[in-house]
Amino acid sequence: MTHEPPSHEMHASRWGDPASAGPLPDATRDLVELAFGIRESPAAVDVTVPVPSLSPGQLEELRVLLGPDHVLTGDEERRLRTRGKSTPDLLRARAGDVADAPDAVVRPGSHAEVEALLALAVRHHLAVVPFGGGTSVTGGLAPRREGFAGVLSIDLVRMKALREVDTVSMTAVLEPGLRGPEAEALLAEEGLLLGHYPQSFEYASIGGFAATRSSGQSSAGYGRFDAMVVGLTLATPQGTLELGSSPANAAGPDLRQLVLGSEGAFGIITAVRVRVRRLPAQKVYEAWQFGSFSEGADAMRHLAQNALMPTVLRLSDETETALNLASQSDVGGGTTGGCLMIVGHEGPDVAGRRALVSAALEGLGGTPLGEERGDAWVAGRFHAPYLRDSLLDVGVLAETLETATFWADRERLYTAVKDALTAELGDRTIVLCHISHVYETGCSLYFTVATPQAEDPLEQWRAAKARASQAMIDAGATITHHHAVGTDHREWFAQEIGPVGVSILRAVKAELDPTGVLNPGVMIP
Ligand SMILES: Cc1cc2nc3c(=O)[nH]c(=O)nc-3n(C[C@H](O)[C@H](O)[C@H](O)COP(=O)(O)OP(=O)(O)OC[C@H]3O[C@@H](n4cnc5c(N)ncnc54)[C@H](O)[C@@H]3O)c2cc1C
């Protein structure tokens, strides 16, 4: 994977590199016009960033602690640290609404500075939001501010070191502010790789991956991010928690699992020890066609249950295949019919496994479509989020949702979520789905929704999201397979883990963060 690390900030009200923002390609625009109609968005609006509420004394303390260059109170810096990149976040940013901008952006350079910042936040009762890449899609960067003297965005951008490499144990210690491509570039210099490629890879950070239990597009081969983590350092208002002295143990419950997915509510992750692999000498990506989503899903289940996992394994449903979203960032163009599966193999020598996987897929009704479409998927794998902005530009509401369930319930969940979305959003809604991650016992379903924007698109999406979320819980599935809880999923997360689960989380929070300054209102119901 050769990806230049982003050297720039993301666009304030769109996904990604401002230079990559563009209109819909002509063919897509024609299709969109046919399906939804085109309604150009209004011209840019004025943005008024609220006056910061920190006192001169508080700002001076921060400057003494971090140095004046690392305490930022300018409008633009605060605007760029406001919320994340969900569709509601983008809609609000487009409308010029930055009412919940942090009062200051502070940039600690070490674990000790993070600890000192937490002590300062407790002293002055300031809420703190750890900021990694800013790609949250669940409101994880939008804490409650009521009752606090102000909000500090703790930007981990200065903590970008590869601290340690152990090629005997095959582990590496990474600092939290490293973005995906930066971490991979540092590891590649040692002949190593992590293998974590979420669609947000170009901007999301190591700390964010751990704090949200992220899952990447190569999870079939390299595992979810939480499976890669062997150790963590967490700064809390009560002191430092250092975890991971052995690869596995029976020393009580595994506290690493309490930190993974804690979304800044229990502390700030300042280092992550990960398991690494040798850089693969070979990479082959190919496409397969299956007659139906069910047939393709059964084939995936067979691979997962017979130790035949490739590195990448994804399957688009009929609608997603027809729109060709699986293999490129544009829609339309030549499609395969049926359902498209992407299969990728990476390793020192992939021929043996590829032959076994291919034989199994052919035996289960798959037709090989060759490497061209596989390579097209690789080339376009990080482009789709730009399409969402171009759709918003022409009055189409587009957003994604994800969940997971056991194989036996896959079909029921698929139908329930699709039905919930179309019932709420109406007949002109298009719902696409793919199986994005596969396990022996089940899989995740990733939905993309597009519908004409209503007068109040925020309310339109809130209602649809609520209905689809309830459908997930009612179907016995999880509210999130990899996007995390944030503020948006809390209500359904509470249903998923029940009152005892909620009280455990609250008790841990009360111990580690007695004054509640850490990301208030995020994750914990
Ligand atoms: C277009 C797009 C595509 C996406 N694709 C995927 C995908 O394929 N797979 C996937 O898993 N997710 C995906 N996401 C969701 C998101 O990218 C992930 O949740 C990612 O792990 C967040 O990382 P980040 O560094 O951007 O974290 P941020 O957005 O900065 O933060 C996320 C949460 O973690 C907390 N946090 C951040 N850093 C730390 C730290 N060091 N210590 C403690 N808490 C911290 C924040 O306070 C916040 O609550 C996608 C998002 C977008 C916008």
The ligand as a Gaussian input file, in Angstrom:
#p B3LYP/6-31G(d) Opt

LIG

0 1
 C      -15.728000       8.267000       5.403000
 C      -15.545000       7.441000       6.642000
 C      -15.242000       6.096000       6.519000
 C      -15.084000       5.320000       7.667000
 N      -14.752000       4.010000       7.526000
 C      -14.535000       3.255000       8.625000
 C      -14.144000       1.886000       8.498000
 O      -13.966000       1.358000       7.401000
 N      -13.935000       1.193000       9.640000
 C      -14.069000       1.757000      10.866000
 O      -13.832000       1.085000      11.858000
 N      -14.470000       3.031000      11.006000
 C      -14.687000       3.799000       9.929000
 N      -15.061000       5.104000      10.071000
 C      -15.241000       5.665000      11.419000
 C      -13.953000       6.298000      12.006000
 O      -13.032000       6.570000      10.993000
 C      -13.342000       5.391000      13.027000
 O      -14.166000       5.374000      14.158000
 C      -11.900000       5.752000      13.456000
 O      -11.401000       4.697000      14.228000
 C      -11.819000       7.027000      14.244000
 O      -10.456000       7.396000      14.323000
 P      -10.038000       8.923000      14.499000
 O       -8.568000       8.949000      14.757000
 O      -10.530000       9.741000      13.400000
 O      -10.786000       9.263000      15.841000
 P      -11.602000      10.574000      16.207000
 O      -12.732000      10.742000      15.278000
 O      -10.670000      11.701000      16.386000
 O      -12.162000      10.106000      17.617000
 C      -13.077000       9.054000      17.732000
 C      -13.419000       8.856000      19.215000
 O      -12.283000       8.350000      19.914000
 C      -11.826000       9.301000      20.888000
 N      -10.371000       9.302000      20.805000
 C       -9.613000       9.638000      19.729000
 N       -8.313000       9.480000      20.038000
 C       -8.256000       9.034000      21.315000
 C       -7.195000       8.692000      22.215000
 N       -5.912000       8.759000      21.863000
 N       -7.511000       8.283000      23.468000
 C       -8.814000       8.196000      23.854000
 N       -9.847000       8.510000      23.064000
 C       -9.562000       8.922000      21.804000
 C      -12.475000      10.623000      20.496000
 O      -12.634000      11.484000      21.587000
 C      -13.795000      10.159000      19.902000
 O      -14.727000       9.869000      20.911000
 C      -15.240000       5.905000       8.943000
 C      -15.535000       7.268000       9.037000
 C      -15.679000       8.023000       7.903000
 C      -15.980000       9.481000       8.019000

